[in-house]
C-alpha cells in the first residue's frame, strides 16, 4: 500500500491503554484488532471522571501498568506518538526501565493545553525524534537534543490518508446511516485544558453559531478523556438529539473519519486533525480558541475566538467565492506523505543496544 512499508527486521509489540479500553469511548482497541494487529498488553488506567485529580491518578496507574508491561515484553525501544498524559506515564516508566524512547511529532506547540508541557517533557526523555516539519526539528534541537538524532519526516496522518481506499459519499451515507446535505460540517471540540471551567460556555457558543446555519448537516465526534470533557460530552448528546440532520459518534474509526473529512465543507472545532490532515483534502478548518495555538497552519485554516459571533464569521468566510478559490492552491505544511517509510528505514539501521546517556546540545 502507498505510504506503508512492512519491515522484515523489526518486530512490533502493541500496548493498548486509556480510552481504547473504555466502553464510554467506544472500546476502540477492537478496531486495532480488526485491522489485523495483535495487542500484546492492555493497561487499565482510565478513571471514570474528568477532574484534575482523576487525570493525575490515571497517570499514576499508567506508570504502574507500563512498568509491569515493559518487564514482561522486554522491548528494545518504546515508540510514542504525541503528547497525551497516557504517553507521559509510558515515557516515565520507560525511562526508569532504561528503555530508549522514540518520539513522534515532537517540537510542536499547543499553547492552550497541558499537552504542550507533556510533549516537551517526553522530548527530553527521548533518544530519537521524528518530527513533522523543519520548524519543529529546530525546536527539538533548541531543547538540547543532538541534531543527528532528529529527523524531519512530515506528518504521519498524511500517510494514513494515502494508504486507505477512502469510502465514496454513497458508501459513507450507508455505513453512517446519515444523509449529507448541501452544507456539511465535521465537528470535534475538546476542552482547553489550561483554562478554568470554560468548556460549557465555549461549547454553548459553538452550538449558538451552528444554529445560524440550520440547513447544515452536522457530524460530531466526541472529545478526548481530558479534564472537563464530560460537560462537552453530555451537551453534544443533548444538542444532536434536538437538531435535525445531525449525528454524534464516540469513535468513527480511521477509514470513516478520513472519508468524512474529505467530503464535508468544513472541519469545525479545535482538533489537531483540522490542522494536520484537513489541508491535504483542501478541506477548510474553523479553528476555535487557543487549544491549537502555536501549530503550523495552512492557509485553509481560519482561526477564531470561542465566541458565537467570531465562529459565525469564520464559517461564513468559508463559503465566500474568494476563499473557495484560494483552496485550490493550498499546500499542507506537514508534507505530502512518506513519513512511515522514512521512520521504518531509519529504525532498521539502529543498534538494538544504544547508549542511554545524552549530552545536552548547546546552540
N, C-alpha and C positions, 0 to 999 in steps of 0.2 A: 504494500500500500504506500502511496505517496506520503513522504514526511515521516516514515517509520522505518527503523532498522532493528532487526532481531539479532542479538549478539550470541555468538557461539562460545564466548569467553566469560560472560557474566551470568551469574545465577540470581534471579530476582526472588526476594522474600518480601511479603507484604504484611504490614501490621495495620489493622483497621481499628479505629477508636472514635471517640467523640460522637458527633451527630450521625455517623454511619451506622451506629449500633442502636440508635434511638427510634422507637416507634413514632414518637412525636414528630421526628424529622424524616420519616419515610423508610427507615431501615435500609438505607442505600448501600450497605455492604453487599446486599443481594445483587445489585447492579454490577458490582465488581466481579462477583462470581459468574453472573450471566454472561459477562464479556470473556469468560474463559480463564480467568485468573484464580489462583489458589491463595486464600488468605491464611497465612501461617500462624498469626496470633490475633486475637481480639482482646482489646483492653477496655474494660468498662471504667469510664472516668467522669461521665457527664451527669451532674446532679440535676434534678428536675426543678430548676429555679433559674432566675436570670439576675440575681443580685450580685454585687461585687464580692460578697462573702462566698457565694456558691462557685463563682469563677475561680477564686483563689483555692478553694478546697478541691475543685475539679483538677486544677493544675497539679496540686499535691498528690492526688490519687493517680494522676497520669505519670508522674515521676516514678512512683512505686511500681506501677504496672509495666512501664517501659524498662525499668531496671531488671525485672524478672524476665521479660521477653528477650532482652539482649543477652542475658545469661544463658538462656535456653537456645537461642538461634545462633549466637556467636558470629554475627556478621563482620565482614572486613570493613565495611563502610555503612554509614547511615545517610540516606538521601532524603532531603526535606525540601518542600516547595512552599515558600510563602512566609507567613507571619502570624499565624493564629496561636492562641495560648496552648493548644494541644501540642504544637511543634516546639514551643518553649519547654514544655515538660520533656519531650523526646530529646531535645538537644542537651538539656541539663543531665539527663540520665546517660546519654552517650558520652558526654564529656567526662563524667565521673567514672564511666566504664572504660575510658581510654580508647574509644572507637572514633576514628576520624569522621567528620561530618562534611557532606557535600550539600551546599545550599544553593537553591534555585530561586531566582527573582529577588536577589538581594539588592541593596543600594537604592531602592525606591523610597519615595516619601509619601505618606498619607497623614497629613498633619491633624486631622480630626479624630483619629482613632489611636487607641493604645497599641494597635498593631505596629505603629511606627517604631516604638521603643523595642518591641519584641523582635522585629525584623533586624534591627541593627545589633541587638544583643546576640541573635543567632549568628550574624556575620562574624562577630568576634569569637564565637565558639567554633566556627567552621574552619576547614582546612582547604577547601576547594570551592570556587564560586562560579556559577553560571548565571550571567545577568542578561537582561532583556534589551539593553541599549547602551551606547557608549557613555552617555552621561551617568548611568548607573554604575558602569565599570569604574569610572573615575571616582565616584563617591565611595565605593568599596575600598579602593586604594587609599582614599583620603582617610578612611577609618583605620589605616595602618596595615592593610593586607598586601602581601607581596604581589606585584603585578603579574608575575609568572604563574600565579595560581588563580587569576581572574580572567574569565573568558566571556566575551560578548557573543551570545548565540541567538539573541532575539527572543520573542515571546513564545512560550510553549503552547498557549491557547491557539495560536495560529496553526500549529501542527495538527491540532485536533480538527480544525476546520478542513484542512487539506486531506486528512486521511479518511474522513467519513463520507459516505454516499448519502447526502442530505435528502430529507423527505420533500416531496412536492407539496404544494399547498393543499391539494385534494387529499393526499395521503395523511397529511398532518391534521386536517379537519376531522378525518375519520378516526384517527388514533386518539386525538384530544377530546373528541366529542364537542367540538367548538367550531362555530362558524365565523370566519373572518369577514369584516365589513369593508367599507370604503376607506375607513381610517382604523389603524390597528396599533395598539401600544403594548409593549412588554415592560412590566414594571417590577422592580426589585428595590426595596428600601430597607436599609439596615440602620441600627442605632449608631449615632455618632458618639462613640464610647468615651471621648474626653470631654463631653458636655454633660451637665447635670439635668436630668429629667426633662429633656427636650423631645423625646420620641413621640409622645402623644400629640403635642402641638404640631410638630412637623408633619406627621402622617395625616392629621386632620387638614392641614393646609394643602397637602398634596391631593387629598380627596376633593376639597373645595375647588382646586384647579381643574381636576378631571371632570367635575360637574359642569364646567364651562364647555365641554366637548361631549355632549350627550350622545352623539352619533358614533363615537369611537368605541371600538370593541377592545376590551382590556384583558390581558392575561397577567396575573400576578404570580410571582414566586415568593416564597416565604423568606424571612430574614434568617441569618445565622443564629446560633445559640450564644449570642453576646449578652452582656448586661443590658437590661432594659428592653429586651426584644419581645417579651410576652405581650406588652400592650400593642405593639405593631401587629403581632400575630393575630390577636383577638379582633382588632379593628379591621384588618383586611377581610377576615371571615364575615364580619357584620356588613361591611361595605359591599362585598361581592354578592351577598345574599339579596340585597335590595336593588342592585344595579343590573339592569338587563345587559345582555351581551358581555358579561364578564365572568371570569373563572379564575380560581386560585389553585396552585399546585404546590404541595410541600416540596417536592423534588420532581423536575421534569425529566431528568436524565440528560446526558450529554447530547445524544442524537436529536431528541425532540427540542431541547433548548436551542441548540445552534440552528436547527431548521427554522424554528420560530424567529430567531434573531435575524435571519436572512429575509424573512417575509414581511415583518412588521414595518410600519412607517417610522417608528422611533422607539428607542430604549429610554425609559424614564426612571430616575431614582438616583442611587449613589453606589452602585455595584462596580467593582473593578472590571467586570465583563464589558460594561458600556465604554470603558476607556481602552481596553486592550484588544478585545475581539471584534466589537461592533464596527470599527473603521475598516476592517478587512472586507466586510459586506457593503461598505459605504452606507451603512445604516446610521442615521443621526442619533445622538445621545443628548438628552437633557440631564445634566449632572447637577444634582441638588445639594447645596450646602458644602460643608468642609471635609467630609469623610475622605474624599479622594484628592484634596488639595495638595499639590506638590508633584503629582504624577505628570509625566509627559503626555500631551494630549494632541490628537489630530484636530484639524480644522472642522471636522464634523461634530465636535463636541461643544455644546452650549452650556456654559456654567450659569447657574442662577442661585439666588438666595432661597432658603427654605420657607419662603413666604408665597402666599397664593398668587398675588399679582405678578411676582417675578417668574414663577413657574408657568403661569398662563402666557406671559410674554414670550418665554423661551419656546413653548410648544407652538405658538402662532408663527414664530420665526421659521420653524422647520418647514412650514408649508408655503413660504414665500418663493416666488419664481427664482429670485437671486440665490437663495440658499440652496434650493434644489439643483440649480445649475452648477453650483460650486462643488457638489458632492461627486461629480464625475471625475474630478482631478484629485480627490482625497488620497493621501498616502498615509499608511499606518506607520507611526514611528517605531513600532515594535517588530518591524521586519515583514518578510514575506514567507516565513516558514523555514524549516530545516534545523530547528533547534535540537530536536531529539536525536537526529543523526549525529550532529556535532558533539553532543553530550556523550553518546554511546562510544563514538570513536575515541574521544579523549579518555574516557574511563577504561577502555580496553588496554590502554597503554600504561595504566597506573601500576606502580609497585604495590602489591597487596599488603605490604607492611611498611607504610611510610612513617617518617618521623612525626611525632605529635607536637614537638616543640616549634614554636613560631617566633621569629623576630619581628618586632614592630617596624613597619616600613615607614620611615620618615620622609616627608615631602621636601 
